[in-house]
Amino acid sequence: MSKLEAALGLARRGFHVFPLIENSKLPAIKDFPNRATRDEEKIKAWWLDPVLEIEKDLNIGISTSKFRDNESLVVIDVDTKNGKKGEESLELLDLLGHDVPDTCEQGTPTNGRHLIYWHKEALKQGVDVLGDGLDVRSKGGYIVGAGSTIDGKEYSTDATPLFPAPEWLVSQLGKAPEKSEVDAPENINEENAYRRAVHYLAHEAPESVKGAGGDQTAYRVAAKVKDFGVSEADCLELMMEHWFEGSGWSPERLQEKIAHAYQYGLDPVGSDAPEAHFEKIEASEEIHFLDQINKKYALVFFGGAHSILHETVDEKGNDKTVFLAEQTFKRKYSAHTLQKRGTWATEWLEWPNRKEYAGVVFAPEREARHNYYNMWRGFTVEELKYDDANSEQRKGFDDFISHVKDNICNKNLEHFNWLVGYFAHLIQKPYERPLTSLVFKGSKGVGKNAFVDRIGNLLGDGHYATAHDGRYLTSNFNGHLEACLCLVLDEAFWSGDKAAEGKLKGITTSTDLIIERKGKESYKADNLVRIVVIGNEDWLVPASADERRYAVYEVGEGRKQDNKFFHDMRVNMDDKGGNRILLHYLKNFDLNSVDVNRAPKTNALLDQKLSSLEPLESWWFDCLVNGHIVDSDFGDSWPEKITTKSFRNAFARNFRERNIRSRVPDERSIGRLFKKFATAPRTKRRDGENTVWVYKLPELEMARKEWEKYINQEVTWE
């Protein structure tokens, strides 16, 4: 098939195509997002020489901005070349519960894949936005189309129809922003623009790595320089001098990326220059008060809204950050007026040198970039080696370790090592949330909180929180989670609440959070929250048969109601400084000795799995424990065969005895569920003049082994 025939075939499937340079991925025309077409005459004009009427060997580009008449494409580019881990990242998405439906797919010459979906409107695109090696193409982007060749190797496709983009992908990417209609600011201070651009290129701009999203990185860097107010003609010189060295870009290729940034960028040149945000005001003799306000306040933007950020302290003297509405800020300074002008507040808001941030970010043990405000406050204490500590500090630390080992972990050293490793990971890598949550079950007074609070006190109130009901998970307003590293759900928060179940699972596995603050537009933030569930109920968390999210510990009663022990431990740890030893201990723990993403299979985890069983699963487990079909007519013997009707009747009697408020499933539904945890072929047999369906049950010992495989843990049957 010729390139022209391939391009026409793609257009007939709804794709908007345009020509690429021969043996290349680069566009052969300008303004391809607007000029890409399905018009066959225009396509022929691109690929046929108008004089010789010979087909040109141009590759094919597919615009991802448009599809069919008024839809768009959303393409997941699965990249495996140059060490990229696209396929592994795709598997991780599935593990996290993000379904990636089958859809139209393209194969690339480098063994990559394009998973092509459609959506009613264009979405944001980016490099590695879904994980290492998973780029997304949509608004303003394109992919190389099937039929194109690079060095003799062809892009291929299949006839599978396009599937709509899954909801989770749409939600995570978000709608693509529209191009700004705001005019470029006049009288930009070129010296300031150059100075900002040089600082950015030399100290903040990301590196461009060939084969790892380097094209997108170069485009973003050029767009940032444009926003400072630097002209397109000068951008190349600045990037060559302050950013280009060692990146492997030729001046021609770099100029091409710069041209795209200036042509397709959403905002005009100078959109981020000070002249674009305020008018010049005359200097004031009273200007000194503005510097004072700047020390504690800043203007910060949240999506399409803004707040006044106030750095202050709480009643205990601990640092905290408060977000004030503009009206509240103005009221605070309403008594401080200026002659012929407003108040201190209004003067500061219009002051060119006011402190402001492009947004907030929670980056623990990391530097915030691109003028974002970092909500990380650091650890509450300085670390201290055990050998350098005094006797009270050592006593507090020793008591803490003894409590964790003997009571929390019931002297199981493997479980102790994993649990300490989990919290060491929190301290050493707070920016990397594991895929597991902690559950501590035990009666009151055994020291569950006494243990977890000692860890929490290393983080401080801003990054550690304790809640006593599920609304801290299910509430629409969840700003308290953005800068939270550890959230403790204390006592009965679960109790079968489906809303809480969904939120709990989501926070445990999702890579980001949608933050909603009162009166502000929602925005996306990294999810760094570790969940800890504490309680004395039998059923604390919804644990599936193949549960991997929860590390469940049954706390022993060796120190139950030992108030003096817990009081002394708290004083020696929190007041005397034993927590400084704990911080040093956790910072120097060998993380290679544990896998914090794989929870230990404790007996307490098995109890949660059994408490979470569906009715049929629970009844069958009772049958296996008792060694006979519970509530059947077979007595205490284990039958070799049982009719499907008798099987359902026995389950139905048990179902009604438990007062379950729903209908008993029919035989077909029961059979479908039964296959998940038992090998029981269904066959026909004669019963007089009738034919009945019969389950051939496995022997009891085999049935129990199948159940252990299903539940993914050994069971003590005696």
N, C-alpha and C positions, 0 to 999 in steps of 0.2 A: 504494500500500500504506500502510495506517495505521501509526501508531507501535506500537500494540498488536500488530498482525499481524507487524510486523518483529521485535518483542521475542520473540514466541512462536516465530517462525522461527529466531531465533538460539538460543533455548533448545533447540529440537529438534536443532540441530547440536551440542549438548553444552556451549554457553556458559552461564555463570551470570550472569543479568542483574539489574539493579536500575534504578529510575527516577532520571533527572537532571532538574534544574529546566528548565522550558520555555525554549527558545532559549539554553541554557547548557550548560557542561561540568561544572557543580558538582552533587554528589549531592543528591538531594531527601530522602534518609533518612540516619539515623545508622547507624554500624557496618556500612557496606555490605560490607566483606570477609567478614563472617559471615552477613549476611542475603541476599546475592545468591543467586539460586535458578534452578532449571529447572522448578519446580513451576508448572504452567500456571494453577492456581487462584489462587496467590499473585500471579502476574504480572498476571492480570486484575483482582485486587483493587487493585493499585497504579494501573493505567491507566484503570479505569472508576469514574466517580463513583457511589457507592453509592446515592444518592438519585435523581438524574436519569438514571442509567445511560448517561451520555454519556462518550465517550472523552476523557481528558485529553491535552493536547498535550505530554506529557512526553518529553524525550529519553531515550535508552537508554544505560545504562552496562554495560560488560562487565567483570566482576571478573577480574583476571589471577591471582588466588590459586588459583582452582579451574577445572577443566575436566573434563567428563564426570563419572564417579563419584569417582575418586581420583587425578586428575592435575592439572596446572597449566599455565598459559599462559606463554610467553616471547615478548614482543612487541618487535620493533625498530621504533621510531617514527622514520621518515625525515622530517626537518623541513627545509623550504627557505625558510620565511618569515623576514622580518626579517634577511636576510643569512646565515642558517644554511646550511651546506654539506653537508646530509645525503646528497645524491646523490653528491657528490664523495668524501665519506668512505666511502660504500658501494663505490665503484670502487676506492678505495685498499685496502680490505679484500681485494678480489679480487686486486689486484696483490700483496698480501702473502701470497697463498696461502690465504686464509680463504674457503672456499666458502659462499655464501649461497643455499641451495636454494630453488627455486620452492615456494610454499606459499600458503595462503589469504591474501588481501591485501585491505586496505581502502583506499579513497581518501578523503582529507579535503577539506573545502571550500577549504583554502589550498594545494592541490596537493601535499600531503604524502602519505605512505603508511604503513600499518601492516602489517608482515610478521609474521604470526601463526603461531607454532610451539607445539607441546606438549612437555611433559617430565613424567617420573614424579613429580617433586617441584618445589616452588617454588624459584626462584633469587633471587639478589640483584638489585635494580634500581637505576637511577641515571640521572643526566643527563649526556649527552655521554660515556658510559663507553666507547663504541666509536669515538669521534671527534666532531668538530664536527657537531651536528645529528643525532646517532644516540643517542637515549635508549632505555632498556630498561625495560619494565614487566613485573613478575612479582609476587613476594610482597608483598601489601598494596596493590597498585596497581590501576588500571583504565584502560580506554580508552573513548572514545565509540563506540557501536555503529552499524553501518550502519542507515540509516533515520532517524537523527537529523538535525536541521537547525539551522544557525546562520545567522541573518540570511537565511533563505530558501535557503541552499545546503546540499546534502545529503551525508551520508557514504554511500559506496557500498561494495559488496563483490562478490566473485565466488564461483563454486561450487567452486573448487579445494579439495580436502581439505587438512587441516592436516598439515604435514610435521613429523617429530620435530626438536627443536632440534639443530643440528649439534654434534658433540663439542667443537670448539674454542670454541664460544660457551658451552657448559656449563662447560668448564674455566676460561674466563676470568672468568665471572661468579661461580661458586661457589654452594654451597647457601646459601639464606637462613637467617640465624640465628633460633633459636627465641626467643620472648619470655621474658625472665628471670623466674624464680619467686622470686627473692630479695626479701625485704621491704625497704621503704624504711628507711633508717637513722633511728634516733631521735635527738632532741636535736641537729639540724643547727644549726650556728652560722650564723644568718641573715645576720649582718653580713659574714662571710667569703664566703658564697654570693653576696650582692649585689656585693661587691667583685670577685669573680672574673668574674661575669656582665658587669659594666660594662666591665672591662678587655677581655674577649673581644669584646663588641659594638663597642667603640670602636676596637680595634686589630687584631683577628684575624678577625672574622666576614666571610665573603665577601659581596660585594654581590649584591643581587637585581635581575636585569635582566629586564624584561618581554619575553616572547617568546624568552628564552634560558634556560629552565629556572628562571625566577624563583620559581615555586610550590614546586619541590623545594628550592630554596635557603632560602626562608623556613621551610619545614618543618624542615630540618636545623638551622638557627640556633635555632629555638624548642626543638627537642629537646636541643640542647647546653645552653641555659639551664636547661631542666628538670633535666638531669643534674647541674648545679651545686648544686641544692637550692632553686631559686626556685619559688614556688608559681605555679599557672596564673593566679591573679588578678593577681599582680604582674608576670608576664612581659610582658604587653602594655605596661604603663607603661614598663618598662625598654627594650623594643625601640623604642617610639615616641620615647623621649627620646635614646637613644644609638645607634640603628641606623636608625630609620625615615626620617630626613630625606633627601629627594631620591630615595627608592626608588619612589615612585609608588603605594604601597599605601594603601588606605583603612583606617581603624581596624577596620571591620567585616570586611573580607577578611582582614586580618592576624590578627584574633581567631579567625577560622575556621581558619587554618593552625595557630595555637597550640593550639586545641582538639584538632585531629587529632594533633599531636605528643604531647600529654599523654595522649590516649586510645589511640593505636596505637603509641607508642614501645615499644621492646623492653625497656627498663630502667625501674625505678621512679624517682620523683622523688628526687634526691640520690644517684643511683648513682655519680656521679663526685666526691662530696664526700669530704673526708678522713675523716669519721666512718664512711664505708662501708668503709674499708680497714684501719683499725687501732683498737685500744682505747687509751684514754688511759693514759699511764704517768706516774709521778711524776718530777719533776725530779731530776737527780743532780749531785752535786758534781763528778763525773768527766765531765760532759757535753762538755767541751772536745774529747775525742778523737773524738766524733761529727762535729764540724765538720771535723776533719782527714781522716776517711774520706770525707766528702762532697766533698772537693776532687778526689779521684781516682776515686771509685767512684759508681755509680748503679745502681738496680734498673731493668731494662728488660724489657718484655714482647714476646714473639714469638708472636702468635696465642694459643694456649692454654697457653703455657709462659713461663718467664722465665729471665733470666741476670743475672749481676752484670757490668756494664760497667766495665772498668778502662782509664783513659786513662794510658798509660805511654810508654816509648821503647824502641827496639830497641838492638842492640849498637853501632850507629853513631850513636846519639843522635837518630834520627829519630822523630817522633811516631807512635804507633800505638795502635790500639784493640783490646783483647782481651776476649772474652766468657768469663767464668768460670762454671762450675756453682756452685750455692749451696754444695754440700758443699766444693768447693775453696776458696771464699771463707772459709768457717767454719774450715777447716784452717789457712789463712794466719794467722788471728787466735786460734787455739785456745790459744796460750800467754798471751794477754792476758785474764785473768779478772777478774770483778767480785765483790765480796762479796755472797753470798746471791742472786746473779743469774748469768747465763751469762757469755758472753765479749763482747769488743768487737763481734764480728760479729753475735751474736744480738741485742745491744742496739741496734745500728744498724738491723738489719732490722725491728725493732719500733718504731723511732723515728718519730714523725709527720713530722718535718722532713727525713727522709732524702731524698736526691736520687733522683728516679725519672722515667722516660720511658714514654710510652704505647707506644712502639715505636721502631724505627730507620728512617731514610730516607736515601737518598743523593741529595742535592740540590746538586750542584756549582754554585758561584756563585749560590746561592739561599738564602733563609732557610727553615729548617724551621719548620713550623707545628704547632699543636695538640699541643704538648708532645712532639714527636718529636725524637730525637737525630740530628743531621746527621753522617754519616760523612765528609763532605767535609773535607779537611785543607788545601786551598788549594795554590797552586803553590809549588814549593820555593825559588824565587828572586824577587827584585824586578826588574821590567823596567828596562832601561837604554837610552837612545838611543845610536845609533851614534856621533854626534858627541861625546857625553860620555864615551865609553869610552877606555881606554888601548890601546896598540898590541897587547898580547898578546890582549886581548879581541877587538879588531877582527880580528886574524889568525885566531883560532879561528873566528869567525863567517864570515869570507871563505872559509876553507878548507871549511867546512861547506857553504856555498851552492855553491861550485865543485864539490864532490863530488856534490851532489844534481843539479845541472844537467848536468854533463859525464858522470857515470858512471851514476847512478841513472836519469836520464831520457835519456841518450845524446844530449844537446844539442838535444832536441826541446823548444822553448820552450812549446808548447801543453801538453804533458804535464807539464812543470815547473810551469807556472802552476796546473794542476789539482791536482797533488800538494801544493804549498805551500798552496793553498786548502783542501784537505782537512784538513791539520793546523791551519791557522788557524781553521777551523770548530771543531775540537776544543778549541782554546784559548778562542775567543770565545763559543762556545755548547756547552759540555760537557754541558749538560742536554738537548741536541737531537741524538740519534744519527742519522747518515745511513743510507741504505738500501744502502750499498756497503761492501765490505771490500777491503783491500789485499793484493796478492800480489807478492813480490819474488823473482824467479828468477835465479840466477847461481851460478857456481862459487865454491868456498871462497876466502876472502881478498880478495873484491872490495869489501867494505865495506858489506854489507847491514845487519848488526847495528850497525856503527859509525854508520850513518845513523839508524836507528830508535831506538837507545838514547839519542841526544841529545834526541829528542823526549820519550821516556819519562822522562828525568831531570828534566824540567820538572814532571812529575806526581808523582814520588816512588813508593816501593815500594808504598804503600797503594793507588794508583790505576793502576799500571803493572805488568804481570807478563809473564814469559817462560816458556813451557812447551815441553817437548821431546817430548811425545806427546799423543795424543788423549784421554787419560783426564781431562785438565783440562776437556774438553768433555762427555765421556760419563759421568763419575762421578756417582753419585747425590747426593753431597755437593758443593754448588757455592757455598758461602758466599763463596769468594774472588772470585766474579763480581759480587757485589752492589755493591761500591764500586769496581769496576774500570772505567776509561775506555778502556784499551787493553790487549788481550791478544795477545801475540806467540806464534804457534805456530811454533817453530823446527825446521827440517828435517823428516824424513819422519814426518808425523803422519797423512797421508791414506791413500795406498796402497790405495784402493778400499774403505775401511772404511765400510760403509753407516750404522752408528751415528754415526760422526763426521760423515758427510755430512749426515744429518738435523739434528744439533745445530748444525753450521756454518751451514746454511741458516736454521735457526730463529733463531739469535742475530743473524744479519745482518738479518733482516726483522721479527722479532717486537717488539712494543712493550713487552713485559714479560717478566720471568723468574719462574719458580717457584723460590724459594730454599729449599734443604733444608740444615739444619745437623744435625750428629750430636746425637741425643737431643732434637731440637726439632721441633715441627710445622712443616710447610712453609707458606710465605706468599709473597704476590706482591710483586714490586718492579719499579720502572722499569728497563727494559733500556737501559743507556747504554754498553754494551761495543762498542768498535771492534775488529774482528778484523784482525790483520796476519799473513799467512802468509809464511814465509821458507824457502827451500830450494833445492837444486840438482838435484832430480829433474825429469825431463821432465814428469811429471804431478803437479801440486801441488794442484789443486782440481777438483771435479766441475763443469764449466762446460757449461750447456745451450746449444743452438743460438741461442736468443734471450737469452743471458746478459746480465743487467743488474746483477748483484750485485758482480762482481769487477773491480777495476782492476788489471791485471796488467802489471808492468814487468820487462823483461829487463835486468838490470844489466850495464853494460859493464865491461871489464877494464882500464880506463885506470890504475887504482891497485891492481891485483891484487898482493897480497903486499907492498905498500908499507907496511911496519910502522911506519916512522918517521913517515910522513905521518899515519897514523891515530892514533898515540900522541900526537903533538904536537897534533892537532886535539882529541883527548879532553881533554888537560891544559888547553889554552887555553879550551876550552868549559866543562868541568865544574869544574876547580880554579881557574882564573883569572877566570872570570865571563863568558866569551863567551856562555854560555847566557842571560844576562840580555838581551843584544842580541837573541837569537833570540826570546825571549818578547815583547819590544817589537815586533819585526818581525811576528810572527804576530798579535799583538793588534791591529795597525793595518793588516793586510792587507785589501783590499777584497773582501769575500765576494760582492759582486754580480758579480764577474768570472768566477765559476765556479758550476756546479751540482753540488754534491757528491753528489747522488742519481743522477747519470747518469755512469757510468764511461766513460773514454775507450776507444775501440776500437783498442787497440794490437795490433801483430803478436803480442805475447806472449799476449794474450787469445785470439787466433785459435788459437794453438798449444794452449792449454788446452781450447778447444772441440773441436779435432780429436782430442786425446788422450782426450776424454770421450765420443766417438761410440759409439753402439751398433754391433754387428757389421754390420748391413745398411748403416747410414750410412757406416761406415768403408770397406766394400768398394766402395760406389758412388762415394765420393770417390776411391779408387784408380783406378776406371774413368775418371773425369773427368780425373784427372791424367795417366794413361797414354794417353788417347784411344782406348781400346778396352775391351771387356767382359772384365775380368780373369778368367782361368781358364775361358774359354769356348772354343768351337770356331770363333770368327769371326776368329781371327788378330789382326792389327793394325788392322783396319778398324773403323769405327764403324757398326753396322748401323742400318738404318732401322726394321726390325722384328725382333722376337725372340719366340719362343714363351715362354709363362710357365713351361713345364717346363724349357726350356733356361736361362732366366734363373735359376730356382731351383737347377738343377744346378750352374751356374757359381758361384753364391753358396755352395752347400753345399760344393763343393771348397775354396773359399777359407776357409770356416768351419772345416773339418776341419784344413786346413794350419795354422791359428792355434791349434789345440788348445783350442778353446773348449769348456768342460765344460757343455754343455747341448744340448738337442735343436734341430735345424734347424727353423725355423718352416715351416708348410705354405704352399702357394701363396696361399691366401686371406689369411693373416696377412701374408705378404710384400707382397701387393698393397695391403693397407690401410696398411702402413708406408711403402711406396714413394710413395704419393700425397702424402705430406707434403713431399717435396723434389723431385719430378719430375712433369711433366705428360706422362703416358704412357697414353693411352686404351687400354683393353683391348677387343679385338674378336675375333670368330670368323672362321676361314677353313677351307676344305676342304683336307685332306691325304690324298689318295686317297679311301678310303671313310670316313675319320674326320674329325671336326670338332675343331679345336684352338683354344685361346685364345692370342692374340698381343698383345704390347705394341707399340704404335707409338711409338717413341722420338723425342724431339725431337732436332734437330740438335745436334752436340756443343757449339757455341758457345752455343746457347740453353739447353742442359742445364746448362752452367757458370754462366750468369747466374741460372737458377732456384736453383742451389745457393747462390750468393752471397746471394740474397734470403733463403733459408732460414737460412743461417748468420749473416745480418745483418752481413756484412763482405765487403770485396773480397778476392779471392784472387789471388795471383800464380801463374799456371798454367805459366809457362815453367820 
